[in-house]
Amino acid sequence: MKLKPINSAKKGERVSIQCLRCGHEDNCQLQALGCIEGAMGEILSNHSRVILKIGETRLAISENMAKSILINPQ
């Protein structure tokens, strides 16, 4: 299956994080919050920001950063 940016996922969709293509600082911050390659999550919202739930953590991801997080839908 072809990877796609997380901002193309729909509300309620389960996703697998496959690649973080953002800058080093953003990458480190995402990883510290549990958004790592191979992590499973659920899209809670996809409007001006993507709200991603990974475990008990909810991440609000800007539109710009969301374009650099590649996923596989599950």
HELIX and SHEET records of a PDB file:
HELIX    1   1 ILE A    6  SER A    8  5                                   3    
HELIX    2   2 HIS A   24  ALA A   32  1                                   9    
HELIX    3   3 GLU A   63  ALA A   66  1                                   4    
SHEET    1   A 6 LYS A   4  PRO A   5  0                                        
SHEET    2   A 6 ILE A  69  PRO A  73 -1                                        
SHEET    3   A 6 ARG A  14  LEU A  20 -1                                        
SHEET    4   A 6 MET A  40  ASN A  46 -1                                        
SHEET    5   A 6 ARG A  49  ILE A  54 -1                                        
SHEET    6   A 6 THR A  57  SER A  62 -1                                        
END                                                                             
